[in-house]
Amino acid sequence: MKSVLVIGGSGFSARYLVKELLRLGYQVFAIENRNPVQQASNIHVISGGVRAVTRHLIDELRPEVVFHFARPRFPRLKMAGRILAARLAALQNHRLMGELERTTHPCRLIFASGSLMYGSSPSPLDEDSPLQPVSFARQYYYGEKPILDALQAKRYPIMLLRFPWLLGAGSWFEWFYLRPLKKAHSVPLFGKGDNYMEVLDVEDSARLSVKYAFQNNRTGIFNIISAGPVTQLAFARAVSDVSGFPVKDYRTVFPGHLEKEALQAFASNIILKTNYPDLLKDQPYTPLKKTLAMIFQEFGML
């Protein structure tokens, strides 16, 4: 049985990654930090967060790949919390790369990043596009820089995956859409809504992560694109159609202060393309409204 190591196994997207790996029969060693990893057969939980990953652990487990989906968070502190989290992530990732580079069993590192790293652009962005981090990505960039440095210097085999907006029951969709739906009975629209978003079902992202990791041995940066970009207004209308609540200006939905980083994120125009279309061949995508319906059912809102 092939084994894999998942760092951040209890996180929003990593939970689905772990489920997909188990479904495919992999033996999963999952690193947990504050939140517990759900127990299942063929899963071995290791406590301690990123610091638990040492060269000795890698040499002992000999995983086929290491998935790194962890990201420190201090959500209650907002901007200050993101700055602290970025500094902590930078320290952790610097130490992690030092451990991986000294292992006697080098295995590829699959690192999860986001498309906000590219910044807002009127043109489609491929893997060679320069990084111009916007919104929350300004802090995330600092945290993942040790991974980027190791990749660019070719010190270790790394596959860096840049994901679009991952849609599931949690994370940004819960904070900026589900909660307002429950309180204000409205779907927020941030600005005119004519900017484009790439939205991907989080379960689709898990399947693609596994496909990219095991169906090729490449290293470098890879954009994980969706079935196609949608305008923010079209996304809001899809949420409205499924939930039954009207679309309204965000200022009526969020009467208090809304961080400018959140506004920048939702107003950014990001259309992804990839230099590796062969990796997306025959990829089934979950329709947007189907994903939304599943989320609302999970939260008892349908």
N, C-alpha and C positions, 0 to 999 in steps of 0.2 A: 504494500500500500504506500503510495507516494505521500509525503508529508510536506506541509507548508507552515510557515509562521506568519501570523497576522498581528501586527502591532496596532493597538487601538481597536481591539476586537469588539468592544461594546459601543462604539461610536455610531452615528446616524447611518452612514453608508456602509461601514464595515460589518454591521449586523447582517445586512443582506449579502455581503460578500461571503461571510462565514456560512450562511445558509446554503449558498450556491456551491461552495466548495464541498460541504458535507453531502449535498445532493449528488454530486459527481463522484463521491466515494473517496475523497482525500482525507487523510488524517490531519487534523487541524490543531496546531498549537496556538492558542489565542492569548495575547498579552492584555491584561486588564489593569486599569488604574483605579479611578474612583468608582465608576459604575461597573457592576458585575456583568460578566459574559454569561449568556444563557447556556445552561448545561445541556449536553446532548451526547449521544454515543459518537465515538471517533473524534471527540474534542477534548483537549487537555488545556486547562486554564492555568496561566502563569501570572502571578500578581507582581506588581512593582512598576508598571508603566514602561516607558522607553528605557529607563535605566536598567531594567531587568535583562535587556538584550546585550549580551557580552560575546566576545569571540569564543569563550568556553561553551556558552549555550549553543551557539551556532555549530561548533565542532561536535557537540554531543548530539544535537537533534538532526543535523545534516539535512535541513529542509531543501526542497527543490527550488523554491523561491521564498523571499521575504516580502510580504505586503506591508507597507507603512502607510496606514490611514489615520494615524493619531495626530491630534492637534490640541495643545493645551488651551483651556478656556477659563476666563474669569468674567462671565457674562454680566454680573451685577455691577461691575466697575466700568462697563462700556468702553470708552476710548482708553482710559487708563488701564483697564483690564486687558485690552487687546495689545497694548504696548508691552505690558508685563508678560503676557502669553507669548508674544513674538520673541522677546529676549530669552524666555525659558526654552522655547522651541529651538532657537538658534544654539543654545548651549547643549541641549539634548541631542540635536542632530549632528553637531560637531563631534560630540563624544561617540555617538552611534557610528558615524563614518570611520572614526579611528578604530573602533572595535571591529567593524566589518573588514576593513582593509588589512587587519592583522590575523584574520581567521585562516585556518588551513583548509577550510571548505568554502571557497568563495561561491556564492549563489546570487543570482540577480535580485536587485532591490526594485520592487515596483512601488513607486511613490505617487500618492494622489495629490494633485494640485487643482487649481481652478482657472477658468478663462478670464476672470477679472484681472489676472496678471497682465493681459494684453492691453487693457484699457479700452476706452470707447473709440470706435473707428467706423467710418462710413463704408469701408471696404472689408471683404472677407479676410480672415486672419488664418494663416497656416502656421506650421511649426517653426518656420524661419522668421516669423514676425518679431520685431523687437518688443521687449517687455516695457510696458508703461503702466505699472500697477495703479489702479484707481480704487477708491472706496476702501473697504475692509482689506483688500489685497495689499495695500501699502504696508500694513503690519505683517500680513502673512508672508510677504516676500522676504522680509528680514529673517523670519523664522526658518524658511526653507532654503536660504542662501547656501548653507553648508552642503546641502544635497546638490544644488546647481553647480557649485564650485567643483565638487567631486566628479560630477557628470562631464562638465566642460574640460576638466583636466584629464579625463579618462583614467581616473585612479581606481574606479570600481565600476562593474557592470550595472548600470541603472536604466530603468525604463520609467520615465516621468510621464504620467497621464494627466492631461489637462481636461477637466470635466466642465460641462456647462452647468446651468441651474439643475440640481438634482431634486426631483419632485417626489415626495413621499410624506408619510405621516410623521412629521417632525421638522426640526431645523427651521429654515427661513419661512417655509410655507405656513408652519404653525404660528410663528411669531407675527407675521405680517398679513396673513389672510384668515386662518382659522379663528384666531382670537378676535379680530375685528368682526368676523361674521357672527360670532356668538354674542358679542357685546353691542355692536352698532347695527347688526343685520344689514351690512353693506359690504360691497367688494371695493377695495381702494384702487384708484387709478392715480399713478404718480406722474403728474405732468400731462402732456398731450397724449402720451401713449403710443406715439408713432415710431419709437425706437424698437429695434429687433432684439429678441431674446432667443437663446437656444435652451430648450427645456427637455430634460430626459428623465424618464421614470427611473427611480433609484434601483429597482430590480433589474431593469435593462442595463444599468451601469455596472451592476455586479456581474452579469453575464459577460459583458464586454471586457471587464477587468480580467476575468478568468481566460477569456479567449485571447486577449492580447498577451497575457503572461505565458500561456502554454502552447499556443499555436505558432509561435515564432521565437527566435532567440535574439531578436534585435535589441539594441539599446538606443537611448536618445529620448527626444520629446515626441509625444504622440497626442494629437487632439482627438478627444472622444466626441464626435458630433452627434447631433440628434437627427430625427427624421426630417427636420427642416426648421428654419427659424420662424417665429411668430412675433407679431408686434405685441407690445405690452398690453395694448387695448384688446387685441384678439384673445390674449391669455385671460384678461379680466372678464371678458364676455363669456369665455368658456367656463370660468368659475361661476359666473352669474347663472348661466344656463343650467349647470348641474345643481347648484345650491338653491336657486330660486330667489336669490337676493339681488338687488340692483347694484349697478356700478356707480360709484360716487367719487368725487374728488377726495383725495387722501386727507385733505385738511378738515373735512367734515367727519371723517372716520377716525382720525387721530387728532383730536382737538388740542392735545398737549404738544410738547416739543418732540419733534422727530429728528433724530440725528441726520446731519447732512450726508454722512457716509451711506446711510440707508437710501437716501434720495439719489445719490450718485450711482449707487448700484442698480437701482431699478430704472434709472434714466439712461444707463449706458447702452450704447448700440454695439452689440458684439455678435458677429456672424462668423462661425467657425468653418474652416475647410481643412482638409488633410492631404498631406503628400503621400499617404499610405491607404488609398481607397480599397486595396485588396483585402485589408484586414476587416473591412466593414461589409464585405460581400455576403449577401443572403442574410443580413442581420434583421431579425423581426423586431419592430418597435411597437410598444404598447401605445395605442391611441390616447391622446391627451385627456379626453373626457372620460375614458375608461379608468385611467389612473386617478383622476379627481373623484370619480364615483366611489372607487375603492377606499380612498382616504376618508371621504365623508361617512361611509358606512362604518369604517373602523372607529370613528369618533362619535358614532351614533347620531349623525346629522342628516341621515336620509331615512 
